[in-house]
Amino acid sequence: MLAFIFPGQGSQFAGMGKELADSFPVARQVFSEANDALGFDLAKLCFEGPDEALKLTANTQPAILTVSIAALRVLQTETGLQPSFAAGHSLGEYSALVCAGALTFADAVRTVRQRGTFMQEAVPVGTGAMAAMLGIERGDLETICAEAAQGEVVAPANFNSPGQIVIAGHAAAVGRAIEIAKGRGYRKAMLLPVSAPFHCALMQPAAERLKVVLDAISVNDPQLPVISNVEAQPNRVGQRVRELLVAQVCAPVRWDESVLQMTALGATRFVEIGPGKVLSGLVKRIAKETAVGNCEDLASLNALRASTWI
Protein backbone atom coordinates (compact mmCIF):
# COMPACT_ATOMS: atom_id res chain seq x y z
CA MET A 1 0.00 0.00 0.00
CA LEU A 2 1.07 3.55 -0.76
CA ALA A 3 0.91 6.58 1.56
CA PHE A 4 1.23 10.22 0.50
CA ILE A 5 2.79 12.47 3.16
CA PHE A 6 2.98 16.26 3.16
CA PRO A 7 5.50 18.61 4.84
CA GLY A 8 4.81 21.45 7.22
CA GLN A 9 6.77 24.58 8.01
CA GLY A 10 10.53 24.51 7.81
CA SER A 11 10.72 23.56 4.13
CA GLN A 12 10.20 26.97 2.55
CA PHE A 13 12.71 28.52 0.14
CA ALA A 14 12.59 30.99 -2.76
CA GLY A 15 12.14 29.18 -6.06
CA MET A 16 10.04 26.34 -4.70
CA GLY A 17 7.49 25.08 -7.18
CA LYS A 18 8.78 27.18 -10.07
CA GLU A 19 10.20 24.30 -12.08
CA LEU A 20 6.94 22.36 -11.87
CA ALA A 21 4.89 25.45 -12.78
CA ASP A 22 7.15 26.15 -15.76
CA SER A 23 6.81 22.56 -16.97
CA PHE A 24 3.23 21.52 -16.27
CA PRO A 25 -0.06 23.38 -16.89
CA VAL A 26 -1.71 21.53 -13.98
CA ALA A 27 0.84 23.05 -11.59
CA ARG A 28 0.40 26.54 -13.05
CA GLN A 29 -3.33 26.17 -12.51
CA VAL A 30 -2.82 25.49 -8.80
CA PHE A 31 -0.75 28.65 -8.39
CA SER A 32 -3.37 30.62 -10.31
CA GLU A 33 -6.09 29.28 -8.00
CA ALA A 34 -4.03 30.30 -4.97
CA ASN A 35 -3.53 33.82 -6.32
CA ASP A 36 -7.26 34.17 -6.91
CA ALA A 37 -8.21 32.76 -3.50
CA LEU A 38 -5.79 34.97 -1.58
CA GLY A 39 -6.00 38.15 -3.63
CA PHE A 40 -2.24 38.58 -4.05
CA ASP A 41 0.56 37.04 -6.13
CA LEU A 42 1.57 34.05 -4.03
CA ALA A 43 3.22 32.46 -7.06
CA LYS A 44 5.69 35.33 -7.35
CA LEU A 45 6.47 35.07 -3.64
CA CYS A 46 7.15 31.33 -3.95
CA PHE A 47 9.25 31.68 -7.10
CA GLU A 48 11.19 34.84 -6.27
CA GLY A 49 10.98 35.47 -2.53
CA PRO A 50 12.28 37.50 -0.79
CA ASP A 51 13.13 34.98 1.92
CA GLU A 52 12.23 37.47 4.64
CA ALA A 53 8.65 37.55 3.37
CA LEU A 54 8.50 33.79 2.89
CA LYS A 55 9.57 33.24 6.51
CA LEU A 56 6.51 35.11 7.82
CA THR A 57 4.25 32.28 8.93
CA ALA A 58 1.17 33.92 7.38
CA ASN A 59 2.97 33.57 4.02
CA THR A 60 4.85 30.35 4.74
CA GLN A 61 1.73 28.30 5.38
CA PRO A 62 -0.18 29.06 2.14
CA ALA A 63 3.08 28.88 0.17
CA ILE A 64 3.97 25.37 1.32
CA LEU A 65 0.38 24.17 0.92
CA THR A 66 0.25 25.52 -2.64
CA VAL A 67 3.58 24.01 -3.68
CA SER A 68 2.54 20.70 -2.16
CA ILE A 69 -0.79 20.58 -4.02
CA ALA A 70 0.90 21.64 -7.27
CA ALA A 71 3.35 18.76 -6.85
CA LEU A 72 0.47 16.41 -5.99
CA ARG A 73 -1.45 17.33 -9.14
CA VAL A 74 1.66 16.82 -11.29
CA LEU A 75 2.46 13.48 -9.66
CA GLN A 76 -1.06 12.17 -10.13
CA THR A 77 -1.30 13.41 -13.72
CA GLU A 78 2.10 12.07 -14.75
CA THR A 79 2.09 8.73 -12.90
CA GLY A 80 -1.51 7.90 -12.04
CA LEU A 81 -0.44 7.00 -8.50
CA GLN A 82 -3.27 6.81 -5.97
CA PRO A 83 -2.58 6.51 -2.24
CA SER A 84 -4.27 4.29 0.31
CA PHE A 85 -3.50 6.77 3.12
CA ALA A 86 -2.59 10.43 3.49
CA ALA A 87 -0.96 12.32 6.35
CA GLY A 88 0.82 15.60 6.89
CA HIS A 89 3.07 17.10 9.52
CA SER A 90 1.27 20.03 11.21
CA LEU A 91 0.40 22.39 8.32
CA GLY A 92 0.83 19.39 6.02
CA GLU A 93 -2.37 17.88 7.40
CA TYR A 94 -4.28 20.47 5.35
CA SER A 95 -2.52 19.26 2.19
CA ALA A 96 -3.46 15.69 3.14
CA LEU A 97 -7.10 16.72 3.55
CA VAL A 98 -7.10 18.40 0.13
CA CYS A 99 -5.58 15.23 -1.32
CA ALA A 100 -8.38 13.21 0.29
CA GLY A 101 -11.11 15.55 -0.97
CA ALA A 102 -12.17 16.67 2.50
CA LEU A 103 -11.26 20.33 1.82
CA THR A 104 -11.24 22.29 -1.41
CA PHE A 105 -7.87 23.78 -2.25
CA ALA A 106 -9.26 27.32 -2.25
CA ASP A 107 -10.76 26.92 1.24
CA ALA A 108 -7.58 25.29 2.52
CA VAL A 109 -5.23 27.98 1.22
CA ARG A 110 -7.38 30.78 2.66
CA THR A 111 -7.67 28.95 5.98
CA VAL A 112 -3.96 28.34 6.42
CA ARG A 113 -3.22 31.97 5.56
CA GLN A 114 -5.44 32.92 8.52
CA ARG A 115 -4.05 30.08 10.64
CA GLY A 116 -0.56 31.47 10.18
CA THR A 117 -1.70 34.95 11.15
CA PHE A 118 -3.53 33.67 14.23
CA MET A 119 -0.56 31.60 15.37
CA GLN A 120 1.85 34.50 14.96
CA GLU A 121 -0.43 36.88 16.85
CA ALA A 122 -1.17 34.45 19.69
CA VAL A 123 2.17 35.10 21.41
CA PRO A 124 4.22 38.34 21.32
CA VAL A 125 7.50 37.99 19.45
CA GLY A 126 10.25 36.87 21.83
CA THR A 127 7.86 35.48 24.43
CA GLY A 128 7.89 31.91 23.15
CA ALA A 129 10.46 29.48 21.81
CA MET A 130 10.94 25.96 20.45
CA ALA A 131 13.90 23.63 20.81
CA ALA A 132 15.00 20.32 19.32
CA MET A 133 15.86 17.75 21.99
CA LEU A 134 17.83 14.87 20.49
CA GLY A 135 18.58 11.49 21.98
CA ILE A 136 16.14 11.88 24.88
CA GLU A 137 13.43 9.33 25.56
CA ARG A 138 9.87 10.62 25.81
CA GLY A 139 9.45 9.89 29.51
CA ASP A 140 12.73 11.56 30.45
CA LEU A 141 11.86 14.64 28.39
CA GLU A 142 8.42 14.96 29.96
CA THR A 143 10.10 14.89 33.39
CA ILE A 144 12.57 17.56 32.30
CA CYS A 145 9.73 19.77 31.01
CA ALA A 146 7.82 19.39 34.28
CA GLU A 147 10.89 20.51 36.23
CA ALA A 148 11.62 23.40 33.86
CA ALA A 149 8.09 24.82 33.78
CA GLN A 150 8.13 26.66 37.14
CA GLY A 151 4.64 28.02 36.49
CA GLU A 152 5.22 28.63 32.78
CA VAL A 153 4.45 26.50 29.71
CA VAL A 154 6.95 24.06 28.24
CA ALA A 155 5.96 20.71 26.74
CA PRO A 156 6.67 18.33 23.86
CA ALA A 157 5.33 19.80 20.59
CA ASN A 158 6.55 17.38 17.90
CA PHE A 159 7.26 13.69 18.36
CA ASN A 160 9.15 13.44 15.08
CA SER A 161 11.05 10.16 15.32
CA PRO A 162 12.80 8.01 17.93
CA GLY A 163 15.22 10.33 19.70
CA GLN A 164 13.99 13.49 17.97
CA ILE A 165 11.43 15.49 19.93
CA VAL A 166 10.73 19.23 19.73
CA ILE A 167 9.52 21.18 22.76
CA ALA A 168 7.67 24.52 22.84
CA GLY A 169 6.53 27.09 25.37
CA HIS A 170 7.66 30.23 27.15
CA ALA A 171 11.19 31.17 26.09
CA ALA A 172 12.54 31.13 29.64
CA ALA A 173 11.03 27.71 30.38
CA VAL A 174 12.38 26.25 27.13
CA GLY A 175 15.80 27.64 28.06
CA ARG A 176 15.59 25.99 31.47
CA ALA A 177 14.66 22.66 29.85
CA ILE A 178 17.73 22.87 27.61
CA GLU A 179 19.99 23.53 30.57
CA ILE A 180 18.47 20.70 32.63
CA ALA A 181 18.88 18.31 29.68
CA LYS A 182 22.51 19.29 29.17
CA GLY A 183 23.15 18.91 32.89
CA ARG A 184 21.97 15.31 32.59
CA GLY A 185 24.30 14.54 29.73
CA TYR A 186 22.02 15.28 26.79
CA ARG A 187 24.26 17.57 24.75
CA LYS A 188 22.13 17.82 21.62
CA ALA A 189 19.52 20.32 22.76
CA MET A 190 19.20 23.51 20.75
CA LEU A 191 16.83 26.41 20.11
CA LEU A 192 15.08 26.48 16.74
CA PRO A 193 14.78 29.62 14.57
CA VAL A 194 10.97 29.85 14.67
CA SER A 195 8.66 32.83 14.96
CA ALA A 196 6.26 31.36 17.55
CA PRO A 197 5.92 28.39 19.96
CA PHE A 198 3.69 26.12 17.88
CA HIS A 199 1.72 23.12 19.19
CA CYS A 200 1.59 24.06 22.85
CA ALA A 201 -0.93 25.63 25.25
CA LEU A 202 0.23 29.16 24.37
CA MET A 203 -1.52 28.71 21.01
CA GLN A 204 -5.01 28.52 22.57
CA PRO A 205 -6.00 32.02 21.31
CA ALA A 206 -5.11 30.91 17.78
CA ALA A 207 -7.15 27.73 18.13
CA GLU A 208 -10.23 29.71 19.18
CA ARG A 209 -9.92 32.07 16.21
CA LEU A 210 -9.28 29.20 13.80
CA LYS A 211 -12.45 27.42 14.93
CA VAL A 212 -14.54 30.36 13.69
CA VAL A 213 -12.89 30.14 10.26
CA LEU A 214 -13.27 26.36 9.99
CA ASP A 215 -16.92 26.50 11.05
CA ALA A 216 -17.61 28.71 8.03
CA ILE A 217 -16.24 26.37 5.32
CA SER A 218 -17.54 23.14 3.84
CA VAL A 219 -15.91 19.86 4.89
CA ASN A 220 -16.54 16.55 3.12
CA ASP A 221 -15.90 13.00 4.25
CA PRO A 222 -12.30 12.15 3.28
CA GLN A 223 -12.22 9.76 0.31
CA LEU A 224 -9.29 7.92 1.89
CA PRO A 225 -8.11 7.65 5.49
CA VAL A 226 -6.24 10.73 6.74
CA ILE A 227 -4.04 10.07 9.76
CA SER A 228 -4.54 12.99 12.13
CA ASN A 229 -1.67 14.62 14.04
CA VAL A 230 -3.71 14.73 17.24
CA GLU A 231 -4.75 11.09 17.47
CA ALA A 232 -2.32 9.33 15.08
CA GLN A 233 -5.40 7.41 13.90
CA PRO A 234 -7.18 7.28 10.52
CA ASN A 235 -10.19 9.53 10.05
CA ARG A 236 -12.79 9.27 7.27
CA VAL A 237 -15.52 11.30 8.95
CA GLY A 238 -15.93 14.85 7.68
CA GLN A 239 -17.64 16.00 10.86
CA ARG A 240 -14.45 15.24 12.82
CA VAL A 241 -12.09 17.16 10.53
CA ARG A 242 -12.77 20.58 12.08
CA GLU A 243 -12.35 19.47 15.69
CA LEU A 244 -9.11 17.66 14.87
CA LEU A 245 -7.69 20.70 13.08
CA VAL A 246 -8.62 23.01 15.96
CA ALA A 247 -7.13 20.63 18.54
CA GLN A 248 -3.98 20.29 16.41
CA VAL A 249 -3.01 23.93 17.07
CA CYS A 250 -2.24 23.27 20.74
CA ALA A 251 -1.60 19.51 20.72
CA PRO A 252 1.71 17.81 19.93
CA VAL A 253 2.27 16.38 16.45
CA ARG A 254 2.44 12.61 16.88
CA TRP A 255 4.36 11.97 13.67
CA ASP A 256 6.26 8.88 14.77
CA GLU A 257 3.02 7.20 15.84
CA SER A 258 1.29 8.32 12.63
CA VAL A 259 3.91 6.62 10.46
CA LEU A 260 3.77 3.45 12.55
CA GLN A 261 -0.03 3.48 12.30
CA MET A 262 0.14 3.61 8.51
CA THR A 263 2.62 0.75 8.39
CA ALA A 264 0.41 -1.27 10.77
CA LEU A 265 -2.48 -0.72 8.36
CA GLY A 266 -0.38 -2.01 5.47
CA ALA A 267 1.59 0.94 4.07
CA THR A 268 4.94 -0.21 2.70
CA ARG A 269 5.68 2.76 0.40
CA PHE A 270 5.74 6.48 1.21
CA VAL A 271 5.99 9.47 -1.11
CA GLU A 272 6.64 12.90 0.40
CA ILE A 273 4.94 15.54 -1.74
CA GLY A 274 6.01 19.17 -1.45
CA PRO A 275 9.16 21.17 -0.73
CA GLY A 276 12.02 19.41 1.03
CA LYS A 277 12.74 15.87 2.18
CA VAL A 278 12.48 16.22 5.96
CA LEU A 279 9.63 13.73 6.34
CA SER A 280 11.37 11.22 4.08
CA GLY A 281 14.29 11.17 6.49
CA LEU A 282 11.98 10.77 9.47
CA VAL A 283 10.11 7.87 7.87
CA LYS A 284 13.40 6.08 7.18
CA ARG A 285 14.23 6.30 10.88
CA ILE A 286 10.75 5.33 12.09
CA ALA A 287 9.99 2.47 9.67
CA LYS A 288 13.27 1.25 8.23
CA GLU A 289 11.78 -1.49 6.04
CA THR A 290 9.61 0.88 3.98
CA ALA A 291 10.41 2.37 0.58
CA VAL A 292 10.49 6.18 0.55
CA GLY A 293 10.60 8.76 -2.23
CA ASN A 294 9.65 12.39 -2.76
CA CYS A 295 8.20 14.72 -5.37
CA GLU A 296 9.10 18.43 -5.34
CA ASP A 297 10.74 19.13 -8.73
CA LEU A 298 11.54 17.52 -12.08
CA ALA A 299 14.51 15.53 -10.77
CA SER A 300 12.54 13.93 -7.94
CA LEU A 301 9.54 13.30 -10.23
CA ASN A 302 11.76 11.59 -12.78
CA ALA A 303 13.41 9.55 -10.03
CA LEU A 304 10.00 8.30 -8.96
CA ARG A 305 9.08 7.45 -12.54
CA ALA A 306 12.29 5.43 -12.90
CA SER A 307 12.01 3.63 -9.57
CA THR A 308 11.04 -0.03 -9.40
CA TRP A 309 9.21 0.15 -6.07
CA ILE A 310 6.45 2.50 -7.28
C-alpha positions as CSV (number, residue, x, y, z in Angstrom):
1,M,0.0,0.0,0.0
2,L,1.1,3.6,-0.8
3,A,0.9,6.6,1.6
4,F,1.2,10.2,0.5
5,I,2.8,12.5,3.2
6,F,3.0,16.3,3.2
7,P,5.5,18.6,4.8
8,G,4.8,21.4,7.2
9,Q,6.8,24.6,8.0
10,G,10.5,24.5,7.8
11,S,10.7,23.6,4.1
12,Q,10.2,27.0,2.5
13,F,12.7,28.5,0.1
14,A,12.6,31.0,-2.8
15,G,12.1,29.2,-6.1
16,M,10.0,26.3,-4.7
17,G,7.5,25.1,-7.2
18,K,8.8,27.2,-10.1
19,E,10.2,24.3,-12.1
20,L,6.9,22.4,-11.9
21,A,4.9,25.5,-12.8
22,D,7.2,26.1,-15.8
23,S,6.8,22.6,-17.0
24,F,3.2,21.5,-16.3
25,P,-0.1,23.4,-16.9
26,V,-1.7,21.5,-14.0
27,A,0.8,23.1,-11.6
28,R,0.4,26.5,-13.1
29,Q,-3.3,26.2,-12.5
30,V,-2.8,25.5,-8.8
31,F,-0.7,28.6,-8.4
32,S,-3.4,30.6,-10.3
33,E,-6.1,29.3,-8.0
34,A,-4.0,30.3,-5.0
35,N,-3.5,33.8,-6.3
36,D,-7.3,34.2,-6.9
37,A,-8.2,32.8,-3.5
38,L,-5.8,35.0,-1.6
39,G,-6.0,38.1,-3.6
40,F,-2.2,38.6,-4.0
41,D,0.6,37.0,-6.1
42,L,1.6,34.1,-4.0
43,A,3.2,32.5,-7.1
44,K,5.7,35.3,-7.4
45,L,6.5,35.1,-3.6
46,C,7.1,31.3,-3.9
47,F,9.3,31.7,-7.1
48,E,11.2,34.8,-6.3
49,G,11.0,35.5,-2.5
50,P,12.3,37.5,-0.8
51,D,13.1,35.0,1.9
52,E,12.2,37.5,4.6
53,A,8.6,37.6,3.4
54,L,8.5,33.8,2.9
55,K,9.6,33.2,6.5
56,L,6.5,35.1,7.8
57,T,4.2,32.3,8.9
58,A,1.2,33.9,7.4
59,N,3.0,33.6,4.0
60,T,4.8,30.3,4.7
61,Q,1.7,28.3,5.4
62,P,-0.2,29.1,2.1
63,A,3.1,28.9,0.2
64,I,4.0,25.4,1.3
65,L,0.4,24.2,0.9
66,T,0.3,25.5,-2.6
67,V,3.6,24.0,-3.7
68,S,2.5,20.7,-2.2
69,I,-0.8,20.6,-4.0
70,A,0.9,21.6,-7.3
71,A,3.4,18.8,-6.8
72,L,0.5,16.4,-6.0
73,R,-1.4,17.3,-9.1
74,V,1.7,16.8,-11.3
75,L,2.5,13.5,-9.7
76,Q,-1.1,12.2,-10.1
77,T,-1.3,13.4,-13.7
78,E,2.1,12.1,-14.8
79,T,2.1,8.7,-12.9
80,G,-1.5,7.9,-12.0
81,L,-0.4,7.0,-8.5
82,Q,-3.3,6.8,-6.0
83,P,-2.6,6.5,-2.2
84,S,-4.3,4.3,0.3
85,F,-3.5,6.8,3.1
86,A,-2.6,10.4,3.5
87,A,-1.0,12.3,6.3
88,G,0.8,15.6,6.9
89,H,3.1,17.1,9.5
90,S,1.3,20.0,11.2
91,L,0.4,22.4,8.3
92,G,0.8,19.4,6.0
93,E,-2.4,17.9,7.4
94,Y,-4.3,20.5,5.4
95,S,-2.5,19.3,2.2
96,A,-3.5,15.7,3.1
97,L,-7.1,16.7,3.6
98,V,-7.1,18.4,0.1
99,C,-5.6,15.2,-1.3
100,A,-8.4,13.2,0.3
101,G,-11.1,15.5,-1.0
102,A,-12.2,16.7,2.5
103,L,-11.3,20.3,1.8
104,T,-11.2,22.3,-1.4
105,F,-7.9,23.8,-2.3
106,A,-9.3,27.3,-2.3
107,D,-10.8,26.9,1.2
108,A,-7.6,25.3,2.5
109,V,-5.2,28.0,1.2
110,R,-7.4,30.8,2.7
111,T,-7.7,28.9,6.0
112,V,-4.0,28.3,6.4
113,R,-3.2,32.0,5.6
114,Q,-5.4,32.9,8.5
115,R,-4.1,30.1,10.6
116,G,-0.6,31.5,10.2
117,T,-1.7,34.9,11.2
118,F,-3.5,33.7,14.2
119,M,-0.6,31.6,15.4
120,Q,1.9,34.5,15.0
121,E,-0.4,36.9,16.9
122,A,-1.2,34.5,19.7
123,V,2.2,35.1,21.4
124,P,4.2,38.3,21.3
125,V,7.5,38.0,19.5
126,G,10.2,36.9,21.8
127,T,7.9,35.5,24.4
128,G,7.9,31.9,23.2
129,A,10.5,29.5,21.8
130,M,10.9,26.0,20.4
131,A,13.9,23.6,20.8
132,A,15.0,20.3,19.3
133,M,15.9,17.8,22.0
134,L,17.8,14.9,20.5
135,G,18.6,11.5,22.0
136,I,16.1,11.9,24.9
137,E,13.4,9.3,25.6
138,R,9.9,10.6,25.8
139,G,9.5,9.9,29.5
140,D,12.7,11.6,30.4
141,L,11.9,14.6,28.4
142,E,8.4,15.0,30.0
143,T,10.1,14.9,33.4
144,I,12.6,17.6,32.3
145,C,9.7,19.8,31.0
146,A,7.8,19.4,34.3
147,E,10.9,20.5,36.2
148,A,11.6,23.4,33.9
149,A,8.1,24.8,33.8
150,Q,8.1,26.7,37.1
151,G,4.6,28.0,36.5
152,E,5.2,28.6,32.8
153,V,4.4,26.5,29.7
154,V,7.0,24.1,28.2
155,A,6.0,20.7,26.7
156,P,6.7,18.3,23.9
157,A,5.3,19.8,20.6
158,N,6.6,17.4,17.9
159,F,7.3,13.7,18.4
160,N,9.2,13.4,15.1
161,S,11.0,10.2,15.3
162,P,12.8,8.0,17.9
163,G,15.2,10.3,19.7
164,Q,14.0,13.5,18.0
165,I,11.4,15.5,19.9
166,V,10.7,19.2,19.7
167,I,9.5,21.2,22.8
168,A,7.7,24.5,22.8
169,G,6.5,27.1,25.4
170,H,7.7,30.2,27.1
171,A,11.2,31.2,26.1
172,A,12.5,31.1,29.6
173,A,11.0,27.7,30.4
174,V,12.4,26.3,27.1
175,G,15.8,27.6,28.1
176,R,15.6,26.0,31.5
177,A,14.7,22.7,29.8
178,I,17.7,22.9,27.6
179,E,20.0,23.5,30.6
180,I,18.5,20.7,32.6
181,A,18.9,18.3,29.7
182,K,22.5,19.3,29.2
183,G,23.1,18.9,32.9
184,R,22.0,15.3,32.6
185,G,24.3,14.5,29.7
186,Y,22.0,15.3,26.8
187,R,24.3,17.6,24.8
188,K,22.1,17.8,21.6
189,A,19.5,20.3,22.8
190,M,19.2,23.5,20.7
191,L,16.8,26.4,20.1
192,L,15.1,26.5,16.7
193,P,14.8,29.6,14.6
194,V,11.0,29.9,14.7
195,S,8.7,32.8,15.0
196,A,6.3,31.4,17.5
197,P,5.9,28.4,20.0
198,F,3.7,26.1,17.9
199,H,1.7,23.1,19.2
200,C,1.6,24.1,22.9
201,A,-0.9,25.6,25.2
202,L,0.2,29.2,24.4
203,M,-1.5,28.7,21.0
204,Q,-5.0,28.5,22.6
205,P,-6.0,32.0,21.3
206,A,-5.1,30.9,17.8
207,A,-7.2,27.7,18.1
208,E,-10.2,29.7,19.2
209,R,-9.9,32.1,16.2
210,L,-9.3,29.2,13.8
211,K,-12.5,27.4,14.9
212,V,-14.5,30.4,13.7
213,V,-12.9,30.1,10.3
214,L,-13.3,26.4,10.0
215,D,-16.9,26.5,11.0
216,A,-17.6,28.7,8.0
217,I,-16.2,26.4,5.3
218,S,-17.5,23.1,3.8
219,V,-15.9,19.9,4.9
220,N,-16.5,16.5,3.1
221,D,-15.9,13.0,4.3
222,P,-12.3,12.1,3.3
223,Q,-12.2,9.8,0.3
224,L,-9.3,7.9,1.9
225,P,-8.1,7.6,5.5
226,V,-6.2,10.7,6.7
227,I,-4.0,10.1,9.8
228,S,-4.5,13.0,12.1
229,N,-1.7,14.6,14.0
230,V,-3.7,14.7,17.2
231,E,-4.7,11.1,17.5
232,A,-2.3,9.3,15.1
233,Q,-5.4,7.4,13.9
234,P,-7.2,7.3,10.5
235,N,-10.2,9.5,10.1
236,R,-12.8,9.3,7.3
237,V,-15.5,11.3,9.0
238,G,-15.9,14.9,7.7
239,Q,-17.6,16.0,10.9
240,R,-14.4,15.2,12.8
241,V,-12.1,17.2,10.5
242,R,-12.8,20.6,12.1
243,E,-12.4,19.5,15.7
244,L,-9.1,17.7,14.9
245,L,-7.7,20.7,13.1
246,V,-8.6,23.0,16.0
247,A,-7.1,20.6,18.5
248,Q,-4.0,20.3,16.4
249,V,-3.0,23.9,17.1
250,C,-2.2,23.3,20.7
251,A,-1.6,19.5,20.7
252,P,1.7,17.8,19.9
253,V,2.3,16.4,16.4
254,R,2.4,12.6,16.9
255,W,4.4,12.0,13.7
256,D,6.3,8.9,14.8
257,E,3.0,7.2,15.8
258,S,1.3,8.3,12.6
259,V,3.9,6.6,10.5
260,L,3.8,3.4,12.5
261,Q,0.0,3.5,12.3
262,M,0.1,3.6,8.5
263,T,2.6,0.7,8.4
264,A,0.4,-1.3,10.8
265,L,-2.5,-0.7,8.4
266,G,-0.4,-2.0,5.5
267,A,1.6,0.9,4.1
268,T,4.9,-0.2,2.7
269,R,5.7,2.8,0.4
270,F,5.7,6.5,1.2
271,V,6.0,9.5,-1.1
272,E,6.6,12.9,0.4
273,I,4.9,15.5,-1.7
274,G,6.0,19.2,-1.5
275,P,9.2,21.2,-0.7
276,G,12.0,19.4,1.0
277,K,12.7,15.9,2.2
278,V,12.5,16.2,6.0
279,L,9.6,13.7,6.3
280,S,11.4,11.2,4.1
281,G,14.3,11.2,6.5
282,L,12.0,10.8,9.5
283,V,10.1,7.9,7.9
284,K,13.4,6.1,7.2
285,R,14.2,6.3,10.9
286,I,10.8,5.3,12.1
287,A,10.0,2.5,9.7
288,K,13.3,1.3,8.2
289,E,11.8,-1.5,6.0
290,T,9.6,0.9,4.0
291,A,10.4,2.4,0.6
292,V,10.5,6.2,0.6
293,G,10.6,8.8,-2.2
294,N,9.6,12.4,-2.8
295,C,8.2,14.7,-5.4
296,E,9.1,18.4,-5.3
297,D,10.7,19.1,-8.7
298,L,11.5,17.5,-12.1
299,A,14.5,15.5,-10.8
300,S,12.5,13.9,-7.9
301,L,9.5,13.3,-10.2
302,N,11.8,11.6,-12.8
303,A,13.4,9.5,-10.0
304,L,10.0,8.3,-9.0
305,R,9.1,7.4,-12.5
306,A,12.3,5.4,-12.9
307,S,12.0,3.6,-9.6
308,T,11.0,0.0,-9.4
309,W,9.2,0.1,-6.1
310,I,6.5,2.5,-7.3
